[in-house]
Amino acid sequence: MSIRNQKIHFIAIGGGAMHQLAIALKNNGNEVSGSDDEIFEPSRSRLAEAGILPEKEGWDEAKIHSGLDIIVVGMHARQDNPELLKAKALGLRTLSYPELIFEHSRNKQRAVIAGSHGKTTTTAMIMHVLKYTGKKFDYLVGAPVSGFEHTVRLTDDAPVIIIEGDEYLSSPDQHIPKFLVYQHHIGLVTGIAWDHINVFPSEHSYVRQFDHFADATPKAGILVYNDEDALTCVICKKEREDVTVLEYGTPKHSVKNGVTYMITADGKEIPVRFFGVHNLSNANGARTLLGKLGVHDDVFYQAIQSFEGASRRLEKVGEKDGLTVFRDFAHAPSKLEASVKAVKTQFPGKKLHAVLELHTFSSLNKDFIQTYDQTMKSADEAIVYFNPDVVAHKKLDPISADELKTAFGRPDLQVYTDSATLFSDLAAKNYNQDVLLLMSSGNFNGTDIPSFVSNLLNR
């Protein structure tokens, strides 16, 4: 069911997915408005360019009226949000953004990519290959992808939609993971590792959500999974009536002179621009799913050679005079370990300086921090930064440097609590055939990373 010519208001329009969805709906001919108590870049500029940036920050009940057709509620809004309360009092139709995506794609084939790590990259790979083939498709992905103007596209005529399925809760009123709302026909699970301790306080409660996802695969549906991940195997190997189950793992590959090659079933070497075992596994998962969308392996291997990756997923942001700088979204333990190992494996002769910002609720929680043990063991120099003000804002117990050194299992771990000092020290280092890896789901307290890297490489 296409959503057109509707009056739609977004509560918490500034969110990473919310603002892109708002823009997509505006481009589809809808009248869109929104509110938020804080809007950061790049959401602010994008909303302004689309003509739907709120005049001022904050919640305004006057924006909620009976003339609205749909209220879209973001997870950033709380249950006592004044706009949400008024919408309910007026009996207006309120949807979470995954509900809205489902409504739009009700008559489309829905392929949902889930997993604790790798889902953005896998989704981006599938999008890239489908674009290469010229097939029509809609999509929702969690990060900018080279070759795509937006992270959301909703059209009337695309027969399929590719959705990155987040396991986080859908909205303040809908306490189920987003990936369950989409009601997939084809589901893919990249791997499972406990995260989001604030809403899933135990590993069992977290893993259970993926069990629900796999169980939701309909009759005649398809479930694709990484058979090298123990938890994923336990869940996806369960007997499910009339469900086609497909396994994938890390494909045969080689690395020559810093270039990674995927090796096909008939022994051909396919050069690719990404690297690391986890990204090779993601590519194999994408290939397996695409086969069920009618993409032949030969076409996949042609297309994947030009895939440049998703933003901040082992993204090379600069290289000069023997120093290479990467930026990555890694923050959860499994993501962190995979990224650090991938870079060290790709550049075995170089010294790896790995810098991690602890930013999420889980990563700053004393109980959860213990799961980071040995995750930075592949780094020659390991550095962790966190902002004590963020810890206080999240109402968590303070963390000491010694506690982090113990949790990470590295007595030599360097701990910073001031971003200016951190980047000053990074800029002062003598690099020689080194790699600098900056990892965070945040922004290092507002640090302009591109400017820092530019200055570092041109000093």
C-alpha positions in Angstrom: 0.0 0.0 0.0 1.7 3.2 -1.2 1.5 6.2 1.2 0.8 9.3 -0.8 -1.1 12.6 -0.4 -1.2 12.2 3.4 -0.5 14.7 6.1 2.1 13.1 8.3 3.8 14.4 11.4 7.0 13.0 12.9 7.6 13.0 16.6 11.4 12.9 17.0 12.1 13.8 13.3 15.8 14.3 13.9 16.7 10.6 14.3 19.1 8.9 11.9 16.3 6.8 10.3 13.4 9.1 11.1 14.7 12.1 9.2 15.5 10.0 6.1 12.0 8.4 6.2 10.4 11.9 6.5 12.3 13.1 3.5 11.3 10.0 1.5 7.7 10.5 2.3 7.9 14.2 1.4 9.4 13.3 -1.9 6.5 10.9 -2.5 4.0 13.7 -2.4 3.1 13.8 1.3 2.7 16.9 3.5 5.3 16.3 6.2 6.0 18.1 9.5 7.9 17.2 12.6 9.3 18.1 16.0 12.3 17.1 18.1 14.0 18.4 21.2 17.5 18.2 19.6 18.5 17.9 16.0 22.2 17.3 15.0 24.1 17.2 11.8 23.7 15.8 9.2 20.0 15.5 10.0 19.6 19.2 10.4 21.0 20.1 7.0 19.1 17.4 5.2 15.8 18.3 6.7 16.4 22.0 5.9 17.2 21.2 2.3 14.0 19.2 2.1 12.0 22.1 3.6 10.8 20.2 6.6 13.3 21.3 9.4 11.2 22.4 12.4 11.4 26.2 13.0 12.6 25.6 16.6 13.6 22.7 18.7 11.2 21.3 21.3 7.8 19.7 21.5 4.7 21.7 20.5 1.2 20.4 21.1 -0.2 22.9 18.6 1.3 20.9 15.8 -1.0 18.0 16.6 -4.5 18.4 15.2 -7.3 16.4 13.8 -6.3 17.2 10.2 -3.3 14.9 10.4 -3.6 11.5 8.8 -0.6 9.8 10.4 1.7 10.4 13.4 5.0 8.7 13.2 6.7 8.1 16.6 10.4 7.7 17.0 12.1 5.8 19.7 13.7 9.0 21.0 10.2 10.2 22.1 9.0 9.1 25.6 5.6 7.8 26.6 4.8 11.0 28.3 5.7 13.1 25.2 3.1 15.9 25.1 2.6 15.6 21.3 2.1 11.8 21.6 -0.3 12.3 24.5 -2.4 14.8 22.5 -2.3 12.5 19.4 -3.8 9.7 21.5 -6.4 12.0 23.0 -7.5 13.0 19.5 -7.6 9.4 18.4 -5.1 10.0 15.6 -3.4 7.1 13.9 0.1 6.6 15.4 2.7 4.4 13.8 6.3 3.5 14.7 8.6 4.0 11.7 8.9 0.2 11.2 5.1 0.0 11.1 5.0 2.7 8.5 7.6 0.9 6.4 5.5 -2.3 6.6 2.3 -0.4 5.6 4.1 0.9 2.5 5.5 -2.5 1.6 2.5 -4.7 2.5 2.2 -5.8 -1.1 5.9 -6.2 -1.8 8.4 -9.0 -1.2 10.2 -8.1 2.0 13.8 -9.2 2.6 15.0 -8.4 6.1 18.7 -8.5 7.1 19.1 -9.0 10.9 22.1 -9.7 13.1 24.1 -8.1 15.9 26.8 -7.2 13.5 27.2 -6.9 9.7 23.6 -6.2 8.9 24.3 -2.7 7.5 27.2 -3.9 5.3 25.2 -6.9 4.1 22.2 -4.8 3.3 24.4 -2.3 1.4 26.0 -5.1 -0.6 22.5 -6.4 -1.6 21.5 -2.9 -2.6 24.6 -2.4 -4.6 24.2 -5.6 -6.6 20.5 -5.0 -7.3 21.3 -1.5 -8.6 24.0 -3.0 -10.8 21.4 -5.4 -12.3 18.9 -2.6 -13.0 16.2 -4.2 -10.9 13.6 -2.0 -9.2 13.6 -2.2 -5.4 12.9 -0.1 -2.3 15.2 -0.1 0.7 15.9 0.9 4.2 19.5 0.9 5.4 21.2 2.2 8.6 24.0 4.2 7.0 24.8 6.1 3.8 25.8 3.8 0.9 28.0 4.9 -2.0 25.8 5.3 -5.1 22.6 6.0 -3.2 21.4 9.5 -2.4 19.3 8.5 0.7 19.2 5.7 3.2 15.4 5.2 2.5 13.6 4.8 -0.8 9.9 4.1 -1.1 8.2 3.8 -4.5 4.9 2.5 -5.9 6.2 0.1 -8.4 9.2 -1.7 -6.9 8.2 -5.3 -6.3 10.7 -5.9 -3.5 12.1 -4.0 -0.5 15.4 -4.6 1.2 15.3 -3.8 4.9 18.1 -3.6 7.5 16.3 -5.2 10.5 17.3 -3.7 13.8 16.7 -5.7 17.0 16.1 -2.5 19.1 12.6 -1.6 20.2 10.3 -0.1 17.7 8.8 2.9 19.7 7.9 4.0 23.2 4.6 2.2 22.8 5.7 -0.8 20.8 8.2 -2.9 22.9 9.2 -5.4 20.2 12.2 -5.4 17.9 11.8 -3.5 14.7 12.7 -6.6 12.7 9.6 -8.4 13.9 7.3 -5.6 12.6 8.5 -5.9 9.0 7.1 -9.5 8.6 9.8 -10.8 6.3 9.4 -13.2 3.4 13.2 -13.7 3.3 15.1 -13.3 6.5 18.9 -13.3 6.9 20.8 -13.6 10.3 24.5 -12.6 10.1 25.4 -13.4 13.7 24.2 -13.0 17.3 26.1 -11.4 20.2 24.4 -9.8 23.2 23.9 -6.1 23.0 21.4 -3.4 24.2 21.6 -4.3 27.8 19.2 -1.4 28.7 16.3 -3.2 27.0 17.6 -6.8 27.0 19.1 -7.2 30.5 20.2 -10.8 30.0 21.8 -12.6 27.1 18.9 -15.0 27.0 16.3 -12.2 26.6 18.4 -10.7 23.7 19.0 -14.0 21.9 15.3 -14.8 22.2 14.4 -11.9 19.9 16.3 -13.6 17.1 14.5 -16.8 17.8 11.2 -15.0 17.4 12.5 -13.5 14.1 13.4 -17.0 12.7 10.1 -18.4 13.9 8.3 -15.5 12.1 9.5 -16.8 8.7 6.3 -17.7 6.9 5.4 -20.9 5.1 7.2 -20.9 1.7 9.5 -18.3 3.2 13.3 -18.4 3.2 15.7 -18.2 6.2 19.4 -17.5 5.4 22.0 -17.7 8.2 25.7 -17.7 9.0 26.6 -21.3 9.9 29.9 -20.2 11.5 28.1 -18.4 14.3 27.2 -20.8 17.2 24.1 -19.0 18.5 22.8 -18.4 15.0 23.1 -22.1 14.2 21.2 -23.1 17.3 18.3 -20.8 16.3 18.2 -21.2 12.6 18.7 -25.0 12.4 15.4 -25.5 14.2 12.8 -27.4 12.3 10.3 -25.0 10.7 7.5 -26.3 8.5 7.7 -25.4 4.8 10.6 -22.9 5.3 13.7 -23.1 3.0 16.9 -22.8 5.1 20.1 -21.7 3.4 23.5 -21.7 5.1 26.6 -19.6 4.3 30.0 -19.0 5.8 33.3 -17.3 5.0 34.1 -18.0 1.3 37.4 -19.1 0.0 39.6 -16.0 -0.4 43.2 -14.8 -0.7 45.1 -11.5 0.0 47.8 -10.5 -2.4 49.7 -7.2 -2.2 47.0 -5.7 0.1 44.1 -6.7 -2.2 41.5 -9.2 -1.1 40.1 -11.7 -3.6 37.0 -13.8 -3.3 37.4 -17.3 -4.9 34.5 -18.6 -6.8 33.3 -22.3 -6.9 35.2 -22.8 -10.2 38.4 -21.2 -8.8 38.2 -17.7 -10.3 39.7 -14.9 -8.2 37.4 -11.9 -7.9 39.2 -8.7 -6.5 37.1 -6.7 -4.0 37.6 -3.4 -2.3 36.6 -4.5 1.2 38.5 -6.8 3.5 38.3 -8.9 6.7 36.8 -12.3 7.3 33.5 -10.7 8.6 33.1 -8.6 5.4 33.8 -11.7 3.2 31.2 -13.6 5.2 28.7 -10.7 4.7 29.3 -10.8 1.0 28.6 -14.5 0.9 25.4 -13.9 2.8 24.4 -11.2 0.3 25.2 -13.6 -2.6 23.1 -16.4 -1.0 20.1 -14.1 -0.5 20.4 -12.5 -3.9 20.2 -15.9 -5.5 16.7 -16.1 -4.2 15.9 -12.7 -5.8 17.0 -14.1 -9.2 20.6 -12.8 -9.3 23.0 -15.4 -10.7 26.4 -15.8 -9.0 28.2 -14.6 -12.2 26.3 -11.3 -12.0 27.0 -11.0 -8.3 30.7 -11.4 -8.7 30.7 -8.8 -11.5 28.8 -6.3 -9.3 30.6 -6.8 -6.0 33.9 -5.8 -7.4 32.8 -2.1 -7.4 31.2 -2.2 -3.9 32.9 0.5 -1.8 31.2 -0.1 1.5 28.7 1.6 3.8 29.7 4.8 5.6 31.8 4.3 8.7 32.1 0.6 8.2 35.9 0.1 7.9 35.8 3.2 5.8 39.2 4.5 4.6 39.2 8.2 5.4 42.8 9.0 4.4 46.2 7.7 3.4 49.6 9.4 3.0 53.3 8.7 3.5 52.7 5.2 4.9 49.9 6.2 7.3 46.4 4.8 6.6 43.4 6.0 8.6 40.1 4.1 8.9 36.8 5.0 10.6 34.4 2.3 11.8 31.1 2.1 13.6 32.3 -0.7 15.9 31.2 -0.3 19.5 29.8 -3.7 20.6 32.3 -6.3 21.6 31.8 -8.6 18.6 32.0 -5.7 16.2 35.1 -4.3 17.8 37.0 -7.6 17.8 36.1 -8.3 14.2 37.1 -4.8 13.0 40.5 -4.7 14.9 41.3 -8.2 13.7 40.4 -7.4 10.1 42.6 -4.4 9.9 45.6 -6.2 11.5 45.2 -9.1 9.1 45.0 -6.8 6.1 48.1 -4.9 7.2 50.2 -7.4 9.0 53.4 -5.5 8.7 52.1 -2.2 10.0 51.6 -1.0 13.6 47.9 -0.8 14.4 46.7 2.0 16.7 43.1 1.2 17.7 41.0 3.9 19.3 37.5 3.1 20.6 34.9 5.5 22.0 32.6 3.9 24.6 29.3 5.7 23.9 26.2 3.4 24.1 24.4 2.5 27.3 25.6 -1.1 27.1 29.3 -0.1 26.5 29.3 2.2 29.5 27.5 -0.3 31.8 29.9 -1.9 34.3 28.3 -5.3 34.1 28.4 -5.3 30.3 31.9 -4.0 30.0 33.2 -7.3 31.1 32.2 -8.8 27.7 35.0 -6.7 26.0 37.7 -9.0 27.3 40.4 -9.5 24.7 38.5 -7.7 22.0 41.4 -5.4 21.2 44.1 -8.1 21.5 45.0 -7.7 17.8 45.9 -4.0 18.2 49.5 -3.0 18.8 48.3 0.1 20.7 44.9 0.0 22.3 43.1 3.3 23.4 39.7 3.8 24.9 37.9 7.1 25.3 34.7 7.9 27.1 33.0 11.0 28.3 32.2 11.0 32.0 29.3 13.4 31.4 27.7 10.9 29.1 28.0 8.2 31.8 26.3 10.6 34.3 23.6 11.5 31.7 22.8 7.9 31.3 22.6 7.6 35.1 25.3 4.9 35.2 28.0 4.2 37.8 31.3 6.0 37.2 34.0 3.9 35.4 37.7 4.1 36.3 40.7 3.5 34.0 41.8 0.5 36.1 38.3 -1.1 35.7 38.6 -0.7 31.9 42.1 -2.2 31.8 40.8 -5.2 33.7 37.7 -5.5 31.6 39.6 -5.4 28.3 42.3 -7.7 29.6 45.0 -5.2 28.6 47.1 -3.6 31.4 48.7 -1.4 28.7 45.3 0.0 27.7 45.4 3.8 27.4 42.2 5.5 28.8 41.1 9.1 28.0 38.2 11.0 29.3 38.9 14.3 27.4 38.5 14.2 23.6 40.7 17.3 23.0 43.6 15.7 24.8 43.0 12.4 23.0 43.2 13.9 19.5 46.1 16.2 20.5 48.1 13.2 21.6 47.1 11.3 18.4 48.2 14.2 16.3 51.6 14.3 18.1 52.5 10.7 17.4 55.3 9.7 15.0 53.7 7.3 12.5 55.7 5.2 10.2 54.0 2.6 8.1 51.1 2.6 10.6 47.4 2.2 10.6 45.1 4.4 12.8 41.6 2.9 13.4 39.0 5.2 14.9 35.9 3.4 16.2 32.7 4.8 17.6 28.9 4.9 17.2 29.1 8.5 18.5 31.3 11.4 17.4 34.1 11.6 20.1 32.3 14.5 21.7 31.8 16.4 18.5 35.2 16.0 17.1 35.4 16.8 13.4 37.1 13.6 12.3 37.5 14.5 8.6 39.3 17.7 9.5 41.5 15.9 12.1 42.5 13.3 9.5 43.2 15.9 6.9 45.4 17.9 9.3 47.2 14.7 10.4 48.0 13.6 6.9 49.1 17.0 5.8 51.2 18.1 8.8 
